[in-house]
């Protein structure tokens, strides 16, 4: 359409452009406002939030909500558990996925087709919740971090994204040249392929990382020991099941207004909690948005 | 690979071709071992759907009961409710969200302001990275009858506060439209990327012929997306009964359970809470079989109709 620009725009085109502009602006506001509202509410006086006074900017700026979150031991424990699980999980994911992707990208590897099929099958056929649970239990993973990181060590979709990347970015001539110089596959992978794999490592790191950070299903199934809960399980308790342990307790002789304020603070703490739980993703999002999108495009190419 | 090597390659035996490539098999080994243990052994373990699983006897030693677990499910009141709920929820989800992603991509692609487009994209992708728990937490917060911002607005306009999460008839709409809010940007990426492949010559030719911009989007851009749309539609239909456990479970409460109990949440409760493991597996198995049938059927139909199919 770039080169079509010099052609004259008709009146209906001008109308069309205006309509598109307005609709997209509405969509933009619909998506952005709730996110913005969470942010300003987390900094506002809880009573103002509950009273609907917070609309465009924080009212009665305060950090009380954040204070409450930092005082909640369970939340902090969950936060650090999640950091650990994500770090260990992503390391395992990359260590398993990258070599597999590379091996399967090699056309001259005779087991290429059968192994690819082995993985594709798992996308459509599975054992389901309980049979998987029994295997996790019988391998002794229940109530350990490993239950959250081992069973999903290789995501098939991610593996295919990686394979497509290697097929298109590592020319087979390079391998042949290296072979003539007496360089084997292993050496070639570690000394030549990996240094060229920055982009795909970033993409997989993010896909797997966000997955680990955000998931609660595995923990719900496999981890009943609360000291080992990831952050999402603690969030579930507070945000969805409404069981907040406040650091302050209301005395019977305290005034109604104070009681109400604490009630509101309890709600407000949730906004702060949402922000804090999103911090790791928020920090990396602006830097990596283009990588995320690139990953979708690589994945959509038929492998 | 040189041209000369091709005819020679075909004659070589498997072992000859593996020569010098054994280390590639080692590259694959960790993944194969883990996938075998945590994916293939559970597939074999599905047989407990036809057994009466007893912890003492284990998966392989429990007694065979044939189709008893399936009969029990279909004779229970839950079969009808959970299957209906699952179908309604996922069909509604698919029908509502599928066009939104396509339309958003078409609109973004024809937006004249490139800078503004980038901003909209960055913002609409963002909710995709919010976790299910936080997403549902936000919904419950916003819709809370006491302090929720939505009800504050309703009350200030003189209306009565509505307990949104407690109203069964609203649950599906909340589920589906919050899903669209969260996913439309991200789902549009793939279409937007595909649109980069539309040759500008089509547009130029159409302009010369007097086509308006709207006509060009409708008759050039949209048909160009057809293969991508077909592919995604088939894949979505294949997972129509496996609609996410996480979100439905997170949004469930006692008041909306009548519409929010879907097959996967029921499987979880029967299996993990009631410890009725064989029964739970049977329901799960029924679910996957229906999914496979749907996938194959839709793939067959679209293959016949448009020539686009997965295999």
Interface residues (C-beta under 8 A of the other chain):
Chain A: X1 X2 X3 X4 X7 X9 X10 X12 X13 X16 X17 X20 X21 X23 X24 X27 X28 X30 X31 X32 X34 X35 X37 X38 X49 X50 X51 X52 X95 X96 X97 X99 X100 X102 X103 X104 X106 X107 X108 X109 X110 X111 X115 X118 X119 X122 X124 X125 X126 X127 X128 X129 X130 X131 X132 X133 X134 X135 X136 X139 X150 X151 X152 X153 X154 X159 X172 X176 X179 X184 X185 X186 X189 X210 X213 X214 X215 X216 X217 X221 X232 X235 X236 X238 X239 X240 X264 X267 X270 X271 X274 X277 X278 X281 X285 X286 X289 X292 X293 X296 X297 X300
Chain B: X1 X14 X17 X18 X20 X21 X23 X24 X25 X27 X28 X30 X31 X32 X34 X35 X37 X38 X39 X40 X41 X42 X43 X44 X45 X46 X48 X59 X104 X107 X108 X110 X111 X112 X113 X116 X119 X120 X122 X123 X124 X125 X126 X127 X129 X130 X131 X132 X133 X134 X136 X137 X138 X140 X141 X142 X144 X146 X147 X149 X152 X153 X155 X156 X181 X184 X185 X186 X189 X190 X193 X194 X200 X203 X204 X207 X212 X213 X214 X228 X238 X245 X246 X250 X264 X267 X268 X271 X272 X277 X280 X281 X284 X285 X287 X288 X292 X295
